């Protein structure tokens, strides 16, 4: 796995925090860090890596700005109203590695996640949710401006 120092520090720090809070186990964190799923290069391969093609659901929503002035830090999130949501994934279609992050949702926890992602260009953001062993999704287009002057 070809990681930069920055990526290694970010992922290690994030997983250490989640482990310390008891939200994930050490084995879950290790499995996510070692996953080859984050190395795939296309949307189709990212969907295959997480389990297949999801069904569109109005119970899943993507929280993302319509226009992002700075593609380096775009606030993105997802919510699921589906019962028994256990996993949530954010996929940025036109990024070099589309699968951006994975969240494991403990039982009894609200399925609502927020993060910041890097986007090099205007693209669709997909939220894929695993609930009761099935995949569901929603998408939203986010336009990334160049230099804050539209694009």
ZAVEXLUM-892148 format. One record per residue: residue number from 1; residue in three letters; chain; x, y, z of N, C-alpha, C, O in turn. Coordinates in pm, 1 decimal, always signed. Layout:
<marpas>
<NUM "Ala" "A" <X Y Z> <X Y Z> <X Y Z> <X Y Z>>,
...
</marpas>
This chain:
<marpas>
<1 "Unk" "A" <+84.4 -117.5 +0.0> <+0.0 +0.0 +0.0> <+88.5 +123.1 +0.0> <+173.4 +138.4 +87.8>>,
<2 "Unk" "A" <+69.9 +210.3 -96.4> <+154.2 +327.0 -111.7> <+89.2 +446.4 -43.0> <+6.9 +515.6 -102.9>>,
<3 "Unk" "A" <+125.9 +470.7 +82.2> <+67.9 +580.1 +158.6> <+169.0 +692.2 +174.5> <+289.3 +668.8 +185.9>>,
<4 "Unk" "A" <+118.3 +813.0 +175.0> <+203.5 +925.4 +209.3> <+206.7 +937.2 +360.6> <+121.1 +882.2 +429.9>>,
<5 "Unk" "A" <+304.7 +1008.3 +410.9> <+315.5 +1027.0 +555.2> <+190.1 +1095.7 +609.5> <+138.2 +1059.0 +714.9>>,
<6 "Unk" "A" <+142.4 +1196.0 +535.4> <+24.4 +1270.0 +577.6> <-98.1 +1178.7 +588.8> <-172.0 +1184.9 +687.0>>,
<7 "Unk" "A" <-118.9 +1094.2 +487.6> <-232.9 +1002.1 +488.8> <-221.6 +905.1 +605.9> <-320.3 +876.9 +673.9>>,
<8 "Unk" "A" <-102.1 +855.2 +628.6> <-81.9 +760.6 +738.7> <-113.2 +825.6 +873.8> <-176.3 +763.7 +959.5>>,
<9 "Unk" "A" <-69.3 +949.9 +892.6> <-96.6 +1019.3 +1018.4> <-246.1 +1048.2 +1034.8> <-301.0 +1033.6 +1144.0>>,
<10 "Unk" "A" <-311.1 +1089.2 +926.2> <-454.3 +1117.6 +934.1> <-534.5 +993.2 +969.2> <-617.7 +995.8 +1059.9>>,
<11 "Unk" "A" <-509.6 +884.8 +897.6> <-589.5 +764.7 +921.6> <-558.2 +703.7 +1057.2> <-648.8 +655.8 +1125.3>>,
<12 "Unk" "A" <-432.3 +704.5 +1097.7> <-395.8 +649.4 +1227.8> <-459.4 +730.1 +1340.7> <-512.6 +672.6 +1435.7>>,
<13 "Unk" "A" <-454.2 +862.4 +1331.0> <-512.9 +948.2 +1433.1> <-664.1 +932.9 +1441.5> <-721.4 +927.7 +1550.2>>,
<14 "Unk" "A" <-727.1 +925.9 +1325.8> <-873.8 +911.6 +1322.8> <-916.5 +779.1 +1384.8> <-1008.7 +775.2 +1466.2>>,
<15 "Unk" "A" <-849.9 +671.3 +1346.5> <-887.8 +541.3 +1399.6> <-853.2 +528.6 +1548.0> <-925.1 +461.9 +1622.4>>,
<16 "Unk" "A" <-744.9 +591.3 +1591.5> <-711.0 +588.2 +1733.7> <-819.6 +657.5 +1815.9> <-855.9 +611.2 +1924.0>>,
<17 "Unk" "A" <-871.1 +769.0 +1763.5> <-979.0 +840.7 +1832.4> <-1105.2 +755.7 +1840.1> <-1169.2 +748.6 +1945.0>>,
<18 "Unk" "A" <-1141.0 +691.4 +1729.4> <-1260.9 +607.4 +1727.6> <-1247.9 +489.0 +1822.2> <-1344.4 +451.1 +1888.6>>,
<19 "Unk" "A" <-1128.7 +430.6 +1828.5> <-1104.9 +318.6 +1920.1> <-1114.2 +366.1 +2064.4> <-1175.5 +300.0 +2148.2>>,
<20 "Unk" "A" <-1052.7 +481.8 +2093.5> <-1054.6 +535.5 +2229.4> <-1196.5 +566.3 +2275.9> <-1228.8 +549.8 +2393.5>>,
<21 "Unk" "A" <-1280.4 +610.6 +2184.0> <-1419.4 +641.0 +2218.0> <-1506.5 +516.0 +2223.6> <-1621.1 +521.3 +2268.1>>,
<22 "Unk" "A" <-1451.5 +403.5 +2178.3> <-1526.4 +278.4 +2181.1> <-1624.8 +263.7 +2066.4> <-1712.2 +177.2 +2071.1>>,
<23 "Unk" "A" <-1612.2 +347.1 +1963.1> <-1705.0 +341.1 +1850.5> <-1670.0 +229.5 +1752.3> <-1758.1 +176.0 +1685.0>>,
<24 "Unk" "A" <-1543.2 +194.8 +1744.3> <-1501.1 +81.0 +1662.7> <-1399.6 -0.2 +1741.2> <-1333.0 +51.1 +1831.2>>,
<25 "Unk" "A" <-1388.8 -127.2 +1706.0> <-1288.6 -211.2 +1770.0> <-1157.3 -197.0 +1695.5> <-1154.0 -146.8 +1583.1>>,
<26 "Unk" "A" <-1051.5 -240.1 +1756.5> <-920.7 -232.2 +1692.6> <-917.7 -314.7 +1564.4> <-856.5 -272.5 +1466.3>>,
<27 "Unk" "A" <-981.4 -429.6 +1562.9> <-982.1 -513.4 +1442.9> <-1060.7 -447.7 +1329.5> <-1021.9 -460.1 +1213.3>>,
<28 "Unk" "A" <-1170.9 -378.0 +1360.9> <-1245.4 -305.8 +1257.1> <-1160.8 -193.9 +1198.3> <-1159.5 -174.7 +1076.7>>,
<29 "Unk" "A" <-1090.6 -120.6 +1282.6> <-1005.5 -12.0 +1234.3> <-893.5 -65.4 +1145.7> <-864.6 -8.0 +1040.7>>,
<30 "Unk" "A" <-831.4 -173.5 +1186.8> <-722.8 -232.4 +1108.1> <-774.4 -283.2 +974.0> <-707.0 -266.6 +872.3>>,
<31 "Unk" "A" <-890.5 -343.9 +971.4> <-948.2 -394.8 +846.7> <-975.0 -280.8 +749.1> <-953.1 -295.6 +628.9>>,
<32 "Unk" "A" <-1022.0 -167.9 +799.6> <-1052.0 -54.3 +712.7> <-925.4 +8.4 +656.5> <-922.7 +48.0 +540.0>>,
<33 "Unk" "A" <-820.4 +18.1 +737.5> <-695.0 +78.0 +691.6> <-629.9 -9.2 +585.2> <-573.9 +44.0 +489.3>>,
<34 "Unk" "A" <-635.4 -140.6 +598.8> <-568.8 -230.2 +505.7> <-651.7 -259.3 +380.9> <-605.0 -329.9 +291.6>>,
<35 "Unk" "A" <-771.5 -207.2 +373.1> <-862.9 -241.3 +265.5> <-814.3 -191.3 +130.3> <-777.0 -74.8 +115.9>>,
<36 "Unk" "A" <-814.9 -279.9 +31.7> <-779.3 -243.9 -105.0> <-892.0 -168.2 -172.9> <-873.2 -114.5 -282.1>>,
<37 "Unk" "A" <-1008.1 -163.1 -110.5> <-1123.0 -93.4 -167.5> <-1093.8 +53.7 -193.2> <-1149.1 +112.9 -285.9>>,
<38 "Unk" "A" <-1007.9 +112.4 -112.3> <-977.0 +253.8 -127.2> <-877.6 +281.1 -240.0> <-844.0 +396.6 -266.0>>,
<39 "Unk" "A" <-830.4 +176.5 -306.7> <-734.1 +193.2 -415.3> <-797.4 +183.4 -553.5> <-729.4 +208.2 -653.0>>,
<40 "Unk" "A" <-924.7 +148.1 -562.8> <-989.8 +131.8 -692.7> <-1000.6 +266.9 -762.2> <-999.7 +371.3 -697.0>>,
<41 "Unk" "A" <-1011.0 +264.2 -896.0> <-1002.9 +386.4 -974.6> <-1133.1 +429.8 -1041.3> <-1138.4 +538.7 -1098.5>>,
<42 "Unk" "A" <-1237.7 +348.3 -1035.6> <-1363.8 +385.0 -1100.7> <-1480.6 +369.6 -1004.6> <-1471.8 +298.8 -904.2>>,
<43 "Unk" "A" <-1590.0 +437.2 -1037.4> <-1711.6 +427.4 -956.9> <-1762.1 +284.0 -953.5> <-1800.3 +234.1 -847.7>>,
<44 "Unk" "A" <-1762.5 +217.7 -1068.4> <-1811.1 +79.9 -1076.5> <-1728.9 -13.5 -987.8> <-1784.6 -98.9 -918.8>>,
<45 "Unk" "A" <-1596.0 +2.9 -989.7> <-1509.1 -80.6 -905.9> <-1529.1 -50.2 -757.2> <-1521.2 -140.3 -673.7>>,
<46 "Unk" "A" <-1554.8 +76.3 -724.5> <-1580.4 +112.6 -584.4> <-1708.3 +45.7 -535.2> <-1713.5 -4.8 -423.1>>,
<47 "Unk" "A" <-1811.3 +45.7 -619.9> <-1937.4 -19.4 -581.2> <-1918.7 -169.6 -566.3> <-1973.4 -230.1 -474.1>>,
<48 "Unk" "A" <-1841.9 -230.5 -656.3> <-1813.3 -374.2 -644.4> <-1739.4 -403.6 -514.3> <-1767.6 -502.9 -447.3>>,
<49 "Unk" "A" <-1645.1 -317.1 -479.1> <-1563.2 -339.2 -359.9> <-1644.4 -335.6 -231.1> <-1608.2 -400.6 -133.0>>,
<50 "Unk" "A" <-1754.5 -259.8 -230.9> <-1834.0 -252.4 -108.1> <-1955.2 -344.1 -110.8> <-2033.1 -347.6 -15.5>>,
<51 "Unk" "A" <-1971.2 -418.8 -220.3> <-2075.5 -521.0 -218.3> <-2171.7 -524.1 -335.2> <-2262.0 -607.8 -336.2>>,
<52 "Unk" "A" <-2156.9 -437.0 -433.6> <-2244.3 -442.9 -550.4> <-2319.4 -314.1 -575.8> <-2294.0 -211.8 -512.2>>,
<53 "Unk" "A" <-2411.6 -320.4 -668.9> <-2488.6 -203.3 -708.6> <-2603.6 -179.4 -610.4> <-2686.9 -267.7 -590.0>>,
<54 "Unk" "A" <-2608.5 -61.2 -549.9> <-2715.0 -32.9 -453.4> <-2844.0 +10.7 -521.3> <-2843.1 +58.8 -634.6>>,
<55 "Unk" "A" <-2953.4 -6.5 -451.0> <-3083.6 +44.5 -495.7> <-3096.5 +188.7 -447.8> <-3053.5 +221.5 -337.2>>,
<56 "Unk" "A" <-3154.6 +273.8 -529.5> <-3178.0 +412.5 -489.7> <-3288.5 +415.9 -384.2> <-3389.7 +346.9 -395.9>>,
<57 "Unk" "A" <-3266.9 +497.8 -281.1> <-3363.9 +505.4 -172.0> <-3386.1 +649.9 -129.4> <-3291.0 +727.3 -118.8>>,
<58 "Unk" "A" <-3510.1 +685.6 -105.5> <-3539.8 +819.2 -54.0> <-3516.0 +826.7 +97.8> <-3533.3 +932.5 +158.2>>,
<59 "Unk" "A" <-3477.2 +716.7 +157.5> <-3445.0 +712.2 +300.6> <-3297.8 +743.7 +327.1> <-3255.0 +752.4 +442.2>>,
<60 "Unk" "A" <-3220.8 +760.5 +219.2> <-3078.3 +794.1 +227.8> <-3060.6 +931.6 +165.0> <-3118.8 +959.5 +60.2>>,
<61 "Unk" "A" <-2981.0 +1017.5 +227.4> <-2957.2 +1149.5 +169.0> <-2810.9 +1189.0 +180.5> <-2740.0 +1149.8 +273.2>>,
<62 "Unk" "A" <-2768.6 +1268.0 +82.9> <-2632.8 +1322.3 +79.4> <-2641.3 +1468.6 +121.2> <-2726.3 +1543.2 +72.6>>,
<63 "Unk" "A" <-2553.6 +1508.4 +210.6> <-2545.7 +1646.9 +254.1> <-2417.1 +1703.4 +195.4> <-2307.2 +1668.8 +238.8>>,
<64 "Unk" "A" <-2432.3 +1791.2 +95.9> <-2317.4 +1847.8 +25.8> <-2359.4 +1981.8 -32.4> <-2475.2 +1998.5 -70.7>>,
<65 "Unk" "A" <-2268.0 +2077.0 -39.8> <-2307.9 +2206.3 -96.0> <-2336.4 +2195.1 -246.7> <-2278.3 +2111.4 -315.7>>,
<66 "Unk" "A" <-2425.4 +2279.5 -295.6> <-2449.6 +2283.7 -439.7> <-2324.5 +2333.4 -511.4> <-2287.2 +2282.1 -616.9>>,
<67 "Unk" "A" <-2260.6 +2434.2 -452.5> <-2137.7 +2490.7 -507.9> <-2033.4 +2496.4 -397.0> <-2057.9 +2552.6 -290.2>>,
<68 "Unk" "A" <-1917.4 +2438.0 -423.1> <-1806.1 +2441.3 -327.7> <-1699.2 +2534.9 -382.7> <-1645.4 +2512.0 -491.1>>,
<69 "Unk" "A" <-1669.2 +2639.5 -308.0> <-1570.7 +2736.2 -355.0> <-1428.0 +2685.9 -341.5> <-1338.8 +2731.5 -413.1>>,
<70 "Unk" "A" <-1405.9 +2592.1 -250.0> <-1271.1 +2538.8 -229.8> <-1279.3 +2387.0 -235.6> <-1326.8 +2323.8 -141.2>>,
<71 "Unk" "A" <-1233.7 +2328.3 -345.2> <-1239.6 +2184.3 -363.2> <-1150.7 +2106.7 -268.0> <-1162.7 +1984.6 -258.6>>,
<72 "Unk" "A" <-1061.4 +2174.9 -196.9> <-971.0 +2105.3 -105.1> <-1040.2 +2065.2 +24.5> <-995.9 +1971.6 +91.0>>,
<73 "Unk" "A" <-1148.2 +2134.2 +61.9> <-1217.9 +2104.5 +187.5> <-1368.3 +2120.7 +167.9> <-1426.0 +2222.3 +206.6>>,
<74 "Unk" "A" <-1429.7 +2022.6 +108.9> <-1573.2 +2027.4 +83.3> <-1645.8 +1952.2 +194.7> <-1621.5 +1833.1 +214.2>>,
<75 "Unk" "A" <-1735.2 +2020.4 +268.7> <-1810.1 +1949.9 +374.1> <-1914.2 +1857.1 +311.4> <-2000.0 +1901.0 +234.8>>,
<76 "Unk" "A" <-1905.3 +1729.6 +344.8> <-1994.9 +1628.6 +288.8> <-2042.0 +1538.8 +402.3> <-1967.7 +1511.3 +496.5>>,
<77 "Unk" "A" <-2164.5 +1494.4 +391.9> <-2218.2 +1403.5 +492.3> <-2326.3 +1316.5 +432.7> <-2361.8 +1329.7 +315.5>>,
<78 "Unk" "A" <-2377.2 +1228.8 +513.8> <-2485.1 +1140.1 +471.2> <-2570.6 +1106.3 +591.5> <-2522.7 +1099.9 +704.7>>,
<79 "Unk" "A" <-2697.5 +1084.9 +564.7> <-2789.1 +1039.2 +668.5> <-2871.3 +923.7 +613.7> <-2899.2 +915.6 +494.1>>,
<80 "Unk" "A" <-2908.8 +835.6 +703.3> <-2992.1 +722.0 +666.1> <-3105.1 +710.0 +767.0> <-3082.6 +711.0 +888.0>>,
<81 "Unk" "A" <-3226.7 +698.6 +715.5> <-3343.7 +675.6 +800.2> <-3381.1 +528.0 +800.1> <-3481.4 +488.5 +859.6>>,
<82 "Unk" "A" <-3300.1 +446.6 +732.9> <-3326.0 +302.8 +725.5> <-3292.3 +236.2 +858.7> <-3189.8 +266.8 +919.6>>,
<83 "Unk" "A" <-3377.2 +146.5 +902.9> <-3350.5 +71.6 +1025.9> <-3232.2 -22.5 +1003.8> <-3210.7 -71.7 +893.0>>,
<84 "Unk" "A" <-3157.5 -46.4 +1108.1> <-3044.1 -139.8 +1106.9> <-2933.9 -100.3 +1010.5> <-2873.0 -186.7 +947.3>>,
<85 "Unk" "A" <-2907.5 +29.2 +998.3> <-2795.4 +76.0 +917.5> <-2666.5 +40.0 +989.4> <-2647.0 +76.9 +1105.2>>,
<86 "Unk" "A" <-2578.3 -32.1 +920.6> <-2453.0 -76.8 +982.4> <-2329.2 -15.8 +919.1> <-2224.8 -7.4 +983.9>>,
<87 "Unk" "A" <-2338.7 +27.3 +793.1> <-2223.2 +83.9 +723.7> <-2268.7 +198.9 +634.4> <-2378.6 +196.8 +579.0>>,
<88 "Unk" "A" <-2181.3 +299.9 +621.5> <-2207.1 +411.9 +531.2> <-2077.4 +444.3 +457.9> <-1969.8 +447.9 +517.7>>,
<89 "Unk" "A" <-2089.5 +467.6 +327.9> <-1974.1 +498.6 +243.5> <-2000.4 +627.3 +167.1> <-2113.2 +652.4 +124.5>>,
<90 "Unk" "A" <-1897.1 +709.0 +149.5> <-1905.4 +826.7 +64.5> <-1813.9 +805.3 -55.1> <-1695.6 +774.9 -40.3>>,
<91 "Unk" "A" <-1871.4 +821.9 -174.2> <-1798.5 +799.2 -298.4> <-1805.8 +926.6 -381.9> <-1914.3 +979.9 -405.1>>,
<92 "Unk" "A" <-1690.4 +975.4 -426.8> <-1681.8 +1094.0 -511.5> <-1646.3 +1046.0 -651.8> <-1533.0 +1005.5 -678.0>>,
<93 "Unk" "A" <-1744.2 +1051.0 -741.0> <-1735.3 +985.8 -872.2> <-1609.3 +1019.8 -951.0> <-1544.8 +928.4 -1002.5>>,
<94 "Unk" "A" <-1571.6 +1145.1 -962.8> <-1460.7 +1183.3 -1050.4> <-1326.3 +1197.7 -979.2> <-1230.0 +1245.2 -1039.4>>,
<95 "Unk" "A" <-1318.2 +1158.1 -853.8> <-1188.1 +1159.8 -786.3> <-1101.7 +1044.9 -837.4> <-1154.9 +943.9 -883.5>>,
<96 "Unk" "A" <-968.5 +1058.7 -830.0> <-880.8 +950.2 -875.8> <-905.8 +818.1 -803.0> <-895.1 +711.1 -862.9>>,
<97 "Unk" "A" <-938.7 +825.4 -675.3> <-982.5 +707.9 -598.7> <-1119.2 +742.8 -541.1> <-1128.2 +808.3 -437.3>>,
<98 "Unk" "A" <-1225.8 +699.1 -608.2> <-1361.6 +743.9 -573.9> <-1408.7 +711.4 -432.2> <-1476.2 +793.7 -370.3>>,
<99 "Unk" "A" <-1374.6 +593.5 -379.4> <-1419.6 +558.7 -244.5> <-1341.2 +644.0 -145.3> <-1221.7 +623.2 -124.2>>,
<100 "Unk" "A" <-1410.4 +739.8 -85.2> <-1342.7 +838.2 -0.7> <-1338.0 +800.3 +146.0> <-1236.5 +822.2 +212.1>>,
<101 "Unk" "A" <-1446.9 +743.3 +198.5> <-1446.9 +705.1 +339.3> <-1555.7 +603.0 +367.8> <-1653.8 +590.7 +294.5>>,
<102 "Unk" "A" <-1535.1 +531.0 +475.7> <-1629.2 +428.7 +520.9> <-1654.8 +450.4 +669.4> <-1563.2 +480.3 +746.0>>,
<103 "Unk" "A" <-1779.1 +435.0 +707.9> <-1817.7 +449.2 +847.7> <-1891.5 +323.0 +890.4> <-1979.3 +274.3 +819.1>>,
<104 "Unk" "A" <-1855.7 +271.0 +1006.1> <-1923.5 +155.3 +1062.1> <-2011.4 +206.9 +1175.1> <-1962.2 +266.8 +1270.8>>,
<105 "Unk" "A" <-2140.8 +183.7 +1163.5> <-2238.2 +242.0 +1255.4> <-2276.7 +138.6 +1360.9> <-2338.2 +37.4 +1327.1>>,
<106 "Unk" "A" <-2242.4 +161.1 +1486.8> <-2280.7 +67.8 +1593.0> <-2432.5 +64.0 +1611.8> <-2501.0 +162.9 +1585.7>>,
<107 "Unk" "A" <-2483.4 -47.2 +1656.0> <-2627.3 -62.2 +1681.7> <-2673.9 +44.7 +1780.1> <-2606.2 +73.9 +1878.7>>,
<108 "Unk" "A" <-2789.4 +102.1 +1752.1> <-2845.3 +203.5 +1839.7> <-2790.7 +343.3 +1817.5> <-2823.3 +435.1 +1892.7>>,
<109 "Unk" "A" <-2708.6 +360.4 +1715.7> <-2647.8 +489.1 +1686.7> <-2719.5 +554.2 +1569.5> <-2759.4 +485.4 +1475.6>>,
<110 "Unk" "A" <-2736.4 +684.9 +1573.7> <-2797.1 +757.6 +1461.5> <-2704.4 +747.8 +1340.7> <-2584.0 +770.7 +1351.5>>,
<111 "Unk" "A" <-2760.7 +714.2 +1227.8> <-2682.3 +700.0 +1104.2> <-2672.2 +835.7 +1036.1> <-2742.7 +863.5 +939.1>>,
<112 "Unk" "A" <-2583.1 +919.6 +1088.6> <-2563.2 +1055.4 +1040.0> <-2414.3 +1084.7 +1052.2> <-2361.2 +1093.1 +1162.9>>,
<113 "Unk" "A" <-2347.3 +1100.2 +939.0> <-2202.8 +1122.1 +939.2> <-2169.4 +1249.7 +863.7> <-2240.6 +1288.5 +771.0>>,
<114 "Unk" "A" <-2060.9 +1314.7 +903.8> <-2013.3 +1436.9 +840.8> <-1861.7 +1431.1 +832.2> <-1795.6 +1381.8 +923.6>>,
<115 "Unk" "A" <-1806.9 +1481.1 +723.0> <-1662.2 +1488.3 +707.2> <-1629.7 +1595.9 +604.7> <-1719.9 +1663.4 +555.0>>,
<116 "Unk" "A" <-1504.6 +1612.3 +573.4> <-1461.0 +1703.9 +467.1> <-1381.1 +1622.4 +366.9> <-1293.5 +1544.2 +403.8>>,
<117 "Unk" "A" <-1413.0 +1642.0 +238.6> <-1347.5 +1566.8 +132.6> <-1281.0 +1661.0 +34.1> <-1318.2 +1777.9 +23.3>>,
<118 "Unk" "A" <-1184.0 +1609.9 -36.4> <-1117.6 +1684.6 -142.5> <-1180.1 +1645.3 -275.4> <-1196.3 +1526.8 -304.7>>,
<119 "Unk" "A" <-1215.2 +1745.7 -356.0> <-1271.3 +1722.1 -489.0> <-1195.6 +1806.2 -589.3> <-1183.7 +1927.6 -573.2>>,
<120 "Unk" "A" <-1144.6 +1742.2 -692.4> <-1067.6 +1813.0 -793.0> <-1152.5 +1881.9 -897.4> <-1104.5 +1971.2 -967.3>>,
<121 "Unk" "A" <-1279.4 +1841.5 -909.1> <-1366.8 +1898.9 -1011.3> <-1512.3 +1874.8 -972.5> <-1542.0 +1801.9 -877.8>>,
<122 "Unk" "A" <-1601.4 +1937.1 -1047.2> <-1744.4 +1916.3 -1023.6> <-1777.7 +1770.0 -1047.3> <-1729.6 +1709.0 -1142.8>>,
<123 "Unk" "A" <-1860.8 +1713.8 -959.4> <-1885.2 +1570.2 -964.7> <-2009.5 +1533.4 -884.4> <-2065.0 +1615.9 -812.0>>,
<124 "Unk" "A" <-2051.4 +1409.8 -898.4> <-2157.7 +1355.1 -815.0> <-2095.3 +1291.8 -690.9> <-1991.7 +1225.7 -698.4>>,
<125 "Unk" "A" <-2159.9 +1313.2 -577.9> <-2120.5 +1249.9 -452.5> <-2228.5 +1147.0 -420.7> <-2347.4 +1178.6 -421.2>>,
<126 "Unk" "A" <-2186.5 +1024.2 -393.1> <-2279.5 +916.2 -362.1> <-2265.5 +877.7 -216.0> <-2154.4 +867.1 -164.0>>,
<127 "Unk" "A" <-2378.1 +857.0 -150.2> <-2380.3 +797.5 -17.0> <-2437.6 +658.1 -35.7> <-2549.1 +642.1 -85.4>>,
<128 "Unk" "A" <-2361.3 +557.8 +4.2> <-2408.0 +419.0 -4.0> <-2420.7 +368.1 +138.5> <-2328.9 +381.3 +219.4>>,
<129 "Unk" "A" <-2535.6 +310.0 +167.4> <-2568.2 +264.3 +301.7> <-2596.5 +115.2 +298.6> <-2663.8 +65.2 +208.5>>,
<130 "Unk" "A" <-2544.2 +44.5 +398.3> <-2577.3 -97.2 +414.1> <-2672.0 -109.0 +532.6> <-2637.5 -74.0 +645.5>>,
<131 "Unk" "A" <-2792.9 -159.3 +504.6> <-2894.0 -177.5 +608.7> <-2959.8 -312.9 +587.1> <-3002.7 -344.6 +476.2>>,
<132 "Unk" "A" <-2967.8 -392.5 +692.5> <-3022.6 -528.4 +683.9> <-2955.2 -611.0 +575.3> <-3019.4 -693.6 +510.4>>,
<133 "Unk" "A" <-2825.6 -588.7 +555.8> <-2748.6 -666.2 +458.5> <-2767.6 -623.8 +313.9> <-2711.7 -686.9 +224.3>>,
<134 "Unk" "A" <-2845.3 -518.1 +288.3> <-2870.5 -470.9 +152.3> <-2811.0 -331.1 +134.9> <-2796.4 -256.7 +231.8>>,
<135 "Unk" "A" <-2776.9 -296.2 +11.0> <-2718.6 -165.8 -18.8> <-2823.1 -71.0 -77.0> <-2903.8 -108.5 -162.1>>,
<136 "Unk" "A" <-2818.9 +53.3 -28.1> <-2907.2 +159.4 -75.2> <-2822.0 +283.5 -98.0> <-2716.7 +298.8 -36.1>>,
<137 "Unk" "A" <-2866.9 +372.4 -186.7> <-2785.0 +489.5 -215.0> <-2868.2 +612.6 -248.5> <-2988.5 +605.9 -273.5>>,
<138 "Unk" "A" <-2797.3 +725.3 -247.7> <-2849.3 +853.6 -293.3> <-2729.7 +929.2 -349.8> <-2615.3 +898.8 -316.0>>,
<139 "Unk" "A" <-2755.5 +1027.1 -435.1> <-2644.5 +1105.3 -490.2> <-2683.5 +1251.8 -499.9> <-2801.3 +1287.5 -498.1>>,
<140 "Unk" "A" <-2581.2 +1335.3 -510.1> <-2601.7 +1478.4 -525.8> <-2483.4 +1533.8 -603.3> <-2369.0 +1494.8 -580.2>>,
<141 "Unk" "A" <-2511.4 +1624.2 -694.5> <-2403.5 +1688.1 -769.5> <-2351.4 +1808.4 -692.3> <-2428.9 +1889.0 -640.6>>,
<142 "Unk" "A" <-2219.8 +1819.3 -685.1> <-2155.4 +1933.9 -623.6> <-2064.1 +1996.6 -727.4> <-1978.5 +1929.2 -784.6>>,
<143 "Unk" "A" <-2082.5 +2125.2 -751.6> <-1998.8 +2198.8 -846.9> <-1883.5 +2260.2 -770.8> <-1903.6 +2327.3 -669.6>>,
<144 "Unk" "A" <-1762.7 +2237.5 -819.3> <-1643.4 +2293.7 -758.2> <-1598.9 +2411.0 -844.5> <-1572.6 +2395.2 -963.7>>,
<145 "Unk" "A" <-1590.9 +2528.5 -783.4> <-1550.0 +2647.3 -858.4> <-1398.7 +2654.6 -863.3> <-1329.2 +2599.1 -778.2>>,
<146 "Unk" "A" <-1350.2 +2722.6 -962.2> <-1206.1 +2744.1 -977.3> <-1174.2 +2884.9 -930.8> <-1215.2 +2982.5 -993.6>>,
<147 "Unk" "A" <-1102.2 +2895.2 -822.6> <-1065.8 +3026.8 -770.2> <-1183.5 +3104.9 -714.5> <-1173.8 +3226.1 -695.7>>,
<148 "Unk" "A" <-1293.8 +3037.8 -688.1> <-1409.9 +3103.4 -629.5> <-1489.2 +3189.5 -725.4> <-1572.7 +3268.7 -681.6>>,
<149 "Unk" "A" <-1465.4 +3176.2 -856.1> <-1537.0 +3262.6 -950.7> <-1627.8 +3185.1 -1046.6> <-1656.4 +3232.0 -1156.7>>,
<150 "Unk" "A" <-1671.4 +3070.6 -1006.2> <-1765.7 +2992.7 -1086.3> <-1696.0 +2902.3 -1184.7> <-1580.6 +2925.7 -1220.8>>,
<151 "Unk" "A" <-1766.5 +2797.8 -1228.9> <-1701.7 +2709.5 -1323.5> <-1778.5 +2595.1 -1355.6> <-1734.9 +2511.8 -1435.0>>,
</marpas>
